[in-house]
Amino acid sequence: MQAKANRRDVSANKKRRGARPAASQRIVDTAATEFLKHGYDRTSVEAIARRAKVSKATIYRAHRNKKELFRAALMEFAVKSSRSGFENLASDTRSPAVVLREVARNIMEFYLRRGTRRFIRIIIAEAARFPEITNDFRMSMLEKTYGPIERYFMRLHDEGVIHRTDYRYITSVFSTLAIYGFVFLQSEPRNNEADYAHIDGAIDLFMNGCFTRTAIAGQRTA
């Protein structure tokens, strides 16, 4: 009796923490894979159920329709993608040039992943049909990925390193410089040396536009 009570307590604790049961997680993961592979129109709930090894009824108990399942798949990707290692960025005391190069490389690597590029393409493809879903996804990604970078720029401004105060804008500019020319256009084999040269040039350009002259001189002599 005590063992059963303990199991009930564990189950209740998981529910309170918002833990997703294994079958539900498998459904969302499978849906994401199918949507990426076949697109929204060519993906059926039947196919997702078959690959997830659950019944359609099980899917519909958790998701009212395919549209809601599509939303869940996008949000799950946003959550997983947010684990970028930027959480402690605002307290990083290394040279800003070193920190920004590392962040830019992480951003570039993220956008160069095949899965990321597929997600971006499907979001663009479905933006007109599901504007609320794609906007929710975009805002989630912005907050989880851009948020730590914005807070880092705020700290740099407080320390007199940068002179700009439009933090969301310069974060967007920074990210664009990091990935420009790679996400959709790259067709040749990757070359780390060329990638890092691109990052170095992007960071130099960003610093020249946003850092104070004193800070730029200090980074070059560091």
DACOR-V71909 format. One record per pair of residues at least 4 apart in sequence whose ideal C-beta (glycine too) atoms are under 7 Angstrom apart, sorted by the first residue. I is the first residue (numbers start at 0). GAP is how many residues later the second one is. D is the distance in Angstrom with one decimal. If there is no record, write none. Layout:
i:I gap:GAP d:D
i:I gap:GAP d:D
This chain:
i:0 gap:4 d:6.5
i:1 gap:4 d:6.4
i:2 gap:4 d:6.6
i:3 gap:4 d:6.5
i:4 gap:4 d:6.5
i:5 gap:4 d:6.5
i:6 gap:4 d:6.4
i:7 gap:4 d:6.2
i:8 gap:4 d:6.3
i:9 gap:4 d:6.6
i:10 gap:4 d:6.6
i:11 gap:4 d:6.4
i:12 gap:4 d:6.3
i:13 gap:5 d:4.0
i:14 gap:4 d:6.9
i:19 gap:4 d:4.9
i:19 gap:5 d:4.7
i:20 gap:4 d:6.9
i:21 gap:4 d:6.2
i:22 gap:4 d:6.5
i:22 gap:31 d:5.9
i:22 gap:35 d:6.7
i:23 gap:4 d:6.7
i:23 gap:38 d:5.6
i:24 gap:4 d:6.1
i:25 gap:4 d:6.0
i:25 gap:26 d:5.0
i:26 gap:4 d:6.2
i:26 gap:21 d:6.8
i:26 gap:25 d:4.9
i:26 gap:27 d:6.2
i:26 gap:32 d:5.7
i:26 gap:35 d:6.7
i:27 gap:4 d:6.5
i:27 gap:44 d:5.1
i:27 gap:45 d:5.8
i:27 gap:48 d:5.0
i:28 gap:4 d:6.6
i:29 gap:4 d:6.3
i:29 gap:18 d:5.4
i:29 gap:21 d:5.0
i:29 gap:22 d:4.0
i:30 gap:4 d:6.1
i:30 gap:17 d:5.0
i:30 gap:38 d:5.1
i:30 gap:41 d:7.0
i:30 gap:42 d:4.5
i:31 gap:4 d:6.2
i:31 gap:41 d:4.0
i:31 gap:44 d:6.3
i:31 gap:45 d:6.1
i:32 gap:4 d:6.2
i:33 gap:4 d:5.9
i:33 gap:9 d:4.6
i:33 gap:13 d:6.0
i:33 gap:14 d:5.4
i:33 gap:17 d:6.7
i:34 gap:4 d:6.9
i:34 gap:5 d:6.2
i:34 gap:8 d:5.2
i:34 gap:35 d:6.3
i:34 gap:38 d:5.6
i:34 gap:87 d:6.2
i:35 gap:79 d:6.8
i:35 gap:82 d:4.5
i:35 gap:83 d:6.6
i:35 gap:86 d:6.6
i:37 gap:4 d:4.1
i:37 gap:5 d:4.7
i:38 gap:4 d:6.6
i:38 gap:83 d:6.4
i:38 gap:86 d:6.8
i:39 gap:30 d:6.2
i:39 gap:82 d:6.9
i:39 gap:86 d:5.5
i:42 gap:4 d:6.4
i:42 gap:5 d:6.9
i:44 gap:4 d:6.1
i:44 gap:11 d:5.8
i:44 gap:14 d:5.9
i:44 gap:21 d:5.5
i:45 gap:4 d:6.3
i:45 gap:10 d:6.4
i:46 gap:4 d:6.3
i:47 gap:4 d:5.8
i:47 gap:11 d:6.6
i:48 gap:5 d:5.5
i:48 gap:6 d:6.1
i:48 gap:7 d:4.8
i:48 gap:10 d:5.6
i:53 gap:4 d:4.2
i:53 gap:5 d:6.4
i:55 gap:4 d:6.2
i:56 gap:4 d:6.4
i:58 gap:4 d:5.9
i:58 gap:10 d:6.8
i:62 gap:5 d:4.4
i:62 gap:6 d:4.2
i:62 gap:9 d:6.1
i:63 gap:4 d:4.9
i:65 gap:4 d:6.2
i:66 gap:4 d:6.7
i:66 gap:63 d:6.8
i:67 gap:4 d:6.5
i:68 gap:4 d:6.5
i:69 gap:4 d:6.6
i:69 gap:63 d:6.7
i:70 gap:4 d:6.2
i:70 gap:62 d:4.9
i:71 gap:4 d:6.2
i:72 gap:4 d:6.7
i:73 gap:4 d:6.5
i:73 gap:59 d:6.4
i:73 gap:63 d:4.5
i:74 gap:4 d:6.5
i:74 gap:62 d:6.7
i:74 gap:65 d:6.5
i:75 gap:4 d:6.4
i:76 gap:4 d:5.9
i:76 gap:42 d:5.6
i:77 gap:4 d:6.4
i:77 gap:59 d:5.7
i:77 gap:62 d:4.2
i:77 gap:63 d:5.2
i:77 gap:66 d:6.6
i:80 gap:29 d:6.9
i:80 gap:60 d:6.6
i:81 gap:62 d:3.3
i:81 gap:63 d:6.2
i:83 gap:22 d:6.2
i:83 gap:26 d:7.0
i:83 gap:61 d:5.9
i:84 gap:21 d:6.6
i:85 gap:17 d:6.7
i:85 gap:62 d:3.8
i:85 gap:63 d:6.5
i:86 gap:61 d:6.2
i:87 gap:4 d:6.6
i:88 gap:14 d:7.0
i:88 gap:59 d:4.4
i:88 gap:60 d:6.6
i:88 gap:63 d:4.6
i:89 gap:58 d:6.5
i:89 gap:61 d:4.3
i:89 gap:62 d:5.1
i:89 gap:65 d:5.4
i:91 gap:7 d:5.2
i:93 gap:4 d:4.9
i:93 gap:5 d:5.3
i:94 gap:4 d:6.8
i:94 gap:124 d:6.5
i:94 gap:127 d:5.1
i:95 gap:4 d:5.8
i:95 gap:60 d:6.1
i:95 gap:65 d:5.9
i:95 gap:123 d:6.6
i:96 gap:4 d:6.4
i:96 gap:106 d:6.5
i:96 gap:110 d:6.9
i:96 gap:122 d:4.4
i:96 gap:125 d:7.0
i:97 gap:4 d:6.5
i:98 gap:4 d:6.3
i:99 gap:4 d:6.0
i:99 gap:103 d:5.3
i:100 gap:4 d:6.4
i:100 gap:98 d:5.9
i:100 gap:102 d:5.4
i:101 gap:4 d:6.6
i:102 gap:4 d:6.4
i:102 gap:46 d:6.6
i:103 gap:4 d:6.2
i:103 gap:74 d:3.9
i:103 gap:95 d:4.9
i:103 gap:98 d:6.1
i:103 gap:99 d:6.1
i:104 gap:4 d:6.2
i:104 gap:94 d:5.6
i:105 gap:4 d:6.4
i:106 gap:4 d:6.5
i:106 gap:68 d:5.6
i:106 gap:71 d:4.5
i:106 gap:72 d:6.2
i:107 gap:4 d:6.1
i:107 gap:70 d:5.2
i:107 gap:71 d:5.6
i:107 gap:74 d:6.3
i:107 gap:87 d:6.6
i:107 gap:91 d:6.5
i:109 gap:6 d:5.8
i:110 gap:5 d:5.5
i:110 gap:68 d:4.7
i:110 gap:71 d:6.5
i:110 gap:72 d:5.0
i:111 gap:70 d:5.8
i:112 gap:4 d:7.0
i:113 gap:4 d:6.3
i:114 gap:4 d:6.4
i:115 gap:4 d:6.4
i:116 gap:4 d:6.4
i:116 gap:66 d:6.2
i:117 gap:4 d:6.4
i:118 gap:4 d:6.2
i:119 gap:4 d:6.4
i:119 gap:63 d:6.8
i:120 gap:4 d:6.2
i:121 gap:4 d:6.1
i:122 gap:4 d:6.3
i:122 gap:11 d:5.1
i:122 gap:14 d:6.3
i:125 gap:4 d:5.1
i:125 gap:8 d:6.3
i:126 gap:4 d:6.2
i:126 gap:7 d:4.6
i:129 gap:4 d:5.8
i:130 gap:4 d:5.8
i:131 gap:4 d:6.3
i:132 gap:4 d:6.4
i:133 gap:4 d:6.3
i:134 gap:4 d:6.2
i:135 gap:4 d:6.3
i:136 gap:4 d:6.4
i:137 gap:4 d:6.2
i:138 gap:4 d:6.3
i:139 gap:4 d:6.1
i:140 gap:4 d:5.6
i:141 gap:4 d:4.7
i:142 gap:4 d:5.0
i:145 gap:4 d:5.8
i:145 gap:25 d:4.9
i:146 gap:4 d:6.5
i:147 gap:4 d:6.4
i:148 gap:4 d:6.6
i:148 gap:22 d:4.8
i:148 gap:25 d:6.8
i:149 gap:4 d:6.5
i:149 gap:17 d:4.4
i:149 gap:18 d:6.1
i:149 gap:21 d:5.0
i:150 gap:4 d:6.7
i:151 gap:4 d:6.5
i:152 gap:4 d:6.4
i:152 gap:9 d:6.3
i:152 gap:14 d:4.9
i:152 gap:17 d:6.1
i:152 gap:18 d:6.5
i:153 gap:4 d:6.5
i:153 gap:13 d:5.8
i:154 gap:4 d:6.4
i:155 gap:5 d:4.0
i:155 gap:6 d:4.8
i:156 gap:5 d:5.2
i:156 gap:8 d:6.2
i:159 gap:52 d:6.4
i:160 gap:50 d:6.1
i:160 gap:51 d:6.6
i:160 gap:54 d:4.4
i:161 gap:48 d:4.8
i:161 gap:49 d:5.4
i:161 gap:50 d:6.8
i:162 gap:49 d:5.3
i:163 gap:6 d:5.1
i:163 gap:46 d:4.9
i:165 gap:4 d:6.1
i:166 gap:4 d:6.1
i:167 gap:4 d:6.5
i:168 gap:4 d:6.4
i:169 gap:4 d:6.1
i:169 gap:40 d:5.5
i:170 gap:4 d:6.4
i:171 gap:4 d:6.2
i:172 gap:4 d:6.3
i:172 gap:33 d:6.9
i:173 gap:4 d:6.6
i:173 gap:32 d:5.5
i:174 gap:4 d:6.5
i:175 gap:4 d:5.8
i:176 gap:25 d:3.9
i:176 gap:28 d:6.2
i:176 gap:29 d:5.6
i:177 gap:21 d:6.6
i:177 gap:24 d:5.6
i:178 gap:4 d:5.5
i:180 gap:4 d:5.8
i:181 gap:4 d:5.0
i:189 gap:5 d:6.7
i:190 gap:4 d:6.5
i:191 gap:4 d:6.1
i:192 gap:4 d:6.4
i:193 gap:4 d:6.5
i:194 gap:4 d:6.6
i:195 gap:4 d:6.4
i:196 gap:4 d:6.5
i:197 gap:4 d:6.2
i:198 gap:4 d:6.3
i:199 gap:4 d:6.4
i:200 gap:4 d:6.3
i:201 gap:4 d:6.3
i:202 gap:4 d:6.1
i:203 gap:4 d:6.4
i:204 gap:4 d:6.6
i:205 gap:4 d:5.9
i:206 gap:4 d:4.4
i:206 gap:9 d:5.7
i:206 gap:12 d:6.6
i:207 gap:8 d:6.8
i:210 gap:4 d:4.4
i:210 gap:5 d:4.8
i:212 gap:4 d:6.4
i:213 gap:4 d:6.3
i:214 gap:4 d:6.4
i:215 gap:4 d:6.5
i:216 gap:4 d:6.4
i:217 gap:4 d:6.2
